[in-house]
Every structure is written in structure tokens, then in C-alpha cells.
Amino acid sequence: MNAQENLKITSRVIAKAWADEDFKARLLADPAAILKAEGLELPAGVAFTVVEDSAAVQTLVLPARPTDLSDEDLDRAAGGACNWCVFCELSF
């Protein structure tokens, strides 16, 4: 599965959560099960958390610190490219 397919699935999951309160509650309660059921291939042993932003609460995700970065990685990070989010990594 590549990053574009992951984006399509996650976009569909978000739209479904906006439209269906029961689905949203299940997604918040057990994200891994819902994401798998929607077609994402999740890495074994990785925990998933879903949080809901609001006008009063915004979430900043602090990625895990990389153990070492190449010059290319540093250039990508400085340019705003995502190198460490799990959905991007699933495409590798």
C-alpha cells in the first residue's frame, strides 16, 4: 500500500467519522480495529491513538526523534515534508 492509498483511506475514515457519531465513537475507542477494518495495513506492535480537534483544542503531534538524519532527511524536514508519520511510513 502506498502513501496515496493510505491518504484515500484516512480521508474516507475522517469523512465517515464526521457523518456518523457511532462510527466516530468506535474510532476514538479502538482506532487500530477501525483503521484495519477500513483497509489500512497497520504495522504489528504499534499503538494508534485518535484525537478530535475542536475550535478550542488543537493537537500538535510530536514525532519520535529520529536516531540519525541524513542531509536529505534534514532538507526534507526543513521543507516541511513528513518523514516520520506512520501513514507515510506504511508506503515504504
C-alpha positions in Angstrom: 0.0 0.0 0.0 1.4 3.4 -0.9 1.0 6.8 0.7 -1.7 7.9 -1.8 -3.8 4.8 -0.9 -3.3 5.5 2.8 -4.4 9.1 2.3 -7.6 8.0 0.5 -8.4 5.5 3.3 -7.7 8.0 6.1 -9.7 10.7 4.2 -12.6 8.3 3.9 -12.4 7.4 7.6 -12.4 11.1 8.6 -15.4 11.9 6.4 -17.2 8.9 7.8 -16.5 10.0 11.4 -17.8 13.5 10.7 -21.0 12.0 9.3 -21.6 9.1 11.8 -21.3 9.7 15.6 -21.4 6.0 16.3 -18.5 5.3 13.9 -16.6 8.3 15.4 -17.1 6.9 18.9 -15.8 3.5 17.8 -12.8 5.1 16.0 -11.9 7.0 19.2 -12.3 3.9 21.4 -10.4 1.4 19.2 -8.6 3.1 16.3 -6.5 0.2 15.3 -9.5 -2.1 14.8 -11.4 0.5 12.8 -8.5 1.5 10.7 -7.8 -2.2 9.9 -11.5 -2.7 9.1 -11.4 0.3 6.7 -8.4 -1.3 4.8 -5.2 0.2 6.3 -2.4 -2.2 6.8 -1.1 -1.4 10.3 2.4 -2.4 11.5 2.3 -5.0 14.2 3.1 -3.8 17.7 2.3 -0.2 17.0 -0.3 1.5 19.1 -2.7 4.0 17.5 -4.4 7.0 19.1 -7.1 9.2 17.5 -7.8 12.6 19.0 -10.5 15.0 17.9 -9.5 18.7 17.5 -12.1 21.5 18.1 -12.1 25.2 17.9 -10.8 25.3 21.5 -8.4 22.4 21.3 -5.7 21.8 18.6 -3.3 18.9 18.6 0.4 19.1 17.8 1.9 15.7 17.0 5.5 15.5 18.1 7.1 12.7 16.0 9.5 10.3 17.6 13.1 11.7 17.5 15.0 10.0 14.6 18.1 8.2 15.6 20.1 9.8 12.8 19.3 12.0 9.9 20.9 12.2 6.5 21.4 15.5 4.8 18.5 14.6 2.5 16.3 13.9 5.6 17.3 17.3 7.1 16.4 19.1 3.8 13.0 17.4 3.7 12.3 18.2 7.3 13.3 21.9 6.8 11.0 22.0 3.8 8.0 20.6 5.8 8.0 17.1 4.3 6.7 14.4 6.6 9.3 11.7 7.1 8.1 10.1 10.3 4.4 9.8 10.4 3.2 6.2 10.4 0.8 6.7 7.4 3.7 7.9 5.2 6.0 5.1 6.5 3.4 2.5 5.6 4.1 3.1 2.0 7.8 2.1 2.3 
